[in-house]
Amino acid sequence: MIVEKRRFPSPHPHIHLFTVTYEADGLRIKGLLAEPAEEGRYDGFLYLRGGIKNVGMVRPGRIVQFAAQGFVVFAPFYRGNQGGEGNEDFAGEDRKDAFAAFQLLKHHKK
């Protein structure tokens, strides 16, 4: 489900941060993934932000806070944001981005 995964600078020494491209509804969508650096099995945490476009944008520090508590955290930017394909339509077709993000996290292996 992950098309591309690139390291992103993490503000926490024990959390790895990545920008991720994944597919949803035939589009390539961007998101942010935070993983504890220590090997292990972790519960998933899907962070679905509120807002539209840059209002309420996912902040790396915020998802790193959750990951530091022992979670793998994935936060989709939604279609049309941060270089993703399509257009955000605020709880319309972009809800499929959240469904696909859930599946990504459900099947994610560190």
PyMOL commands that set and color helices and strands:
alter all, ss='L'
color gray80, all
select helices_A, chain A and resi 60-67+95-106
alter helices_A, ss='H'
color red, helices_A
select strands_A, chain A and resi 2-8+15-24+27-36+43-46+71-76
alter strands_A, ss='S'
color yellow, strands_A
deselect
rebuild
show_as cartoon
